[in-house]
C-alpha cells in the first residue's frame, strides 16, 4: 500500500490546512473532465480504465461515450461494487466492471480498444512495463493511452513508487507506443498521451 503524504498544521480549520488539502476539497486536485477534453472522443469508442477504482475517470468517460463501452478494471472488488452502484444511480449502462490484475493479462480482446486510461496507477505497480504491455495489447492500431501519475517534485504524493514521465516514455518506446503529448494534468500530476503505431 502506498501512503499519500501532506504536511499538516496544528489547527483543524479549512483555512489552516495545507494548500494541497484545500485543492482536494475544492475539487481542484485532478479534474478528469478537463483532461479528457484533450481527446477527440467519439460517442461509440471502446475504452478501458486500468485501475479504475470506484469510477473517478470511468463515470465522466461513460457520459461522453454514450454509444461506446468502458471496461473498468480493478484488482479489488469493493471499488468495483461502488462503481456499479454509482453507474446504476446515474443510469449509466455502458460500463463493464472486470476484477483483474492489469499486470497480468485481462479478459479484454486483443486490439479492441480505442483508448486506455492509466491514471494514478503506475506508482502502485510492481511491474510498470507489464501494465503498459497490456495497454498496448488491447489497443487498436492508432489507439491512444493516457497516463496520469504523480509529479516527483511536489509536497503531496506517494512516499514510494513514483515514476517520472521520462521513465514512462522509455518503457513505451519498446512497446510500439509513440508519445503524442505531454502536459500538466493538475497541480500534482503530469499527463502523457501515447499512440499505438
C-alpha positions, 0 to 999 in steps of 0.5 A: 500500500502506498501512503499519500503524504501532506504536511499538516498544521496544528489547527483543524480549520479549512483555512489552516490546512495545507494548500494541497488539502484545500485543492482536494476539497475544492475539487481542484486536485485532478479534474478528469473532465478537463483532461479528457477534453484533450481527446477527440472522443467519439460517442461509440469508442471502446475504452478501458480504465486500468485501475479504475477504482470506484469510477473517478475517470470511468463515470465522466468517460461513460457520459461522453461515450454514450454509444461506446463501452468502458471496461473498468478494471480493478484488482479489488472488488469493493471499488468495483461494487461502488462503481456499479452502484454509482453507474446504476444511480446515474443510469449509466449502462455502458460500463463493464466492471472486470476484477483483474490484475492489469499486470497480468493479462485481462479478459479484454480482446486483443486490439479492441480498444480505442483508448486506455486510461492509466491514471494514478496507477503506475506508482502502485505497480510492481511491474510498470512495463507489464501494465503498459504491455497490456495497454498496448495489447488491447489497443487498436492500431492508432489507439491512444493511452493516457497516463496520469501519475504523480509529479516527483517534485511536489509536497503531496504524493506517494512516499514510494513508487513514483515514476517520472514521465521520462521513465514512462516514455522509455518503457513505451518506446519498446512497446510500439507506443509513440508519445503524442503529448505531454502536459500538466494534468493538475497541480500534482500530476503530469499527463502523457498521451501515447499512440499505438503505431 
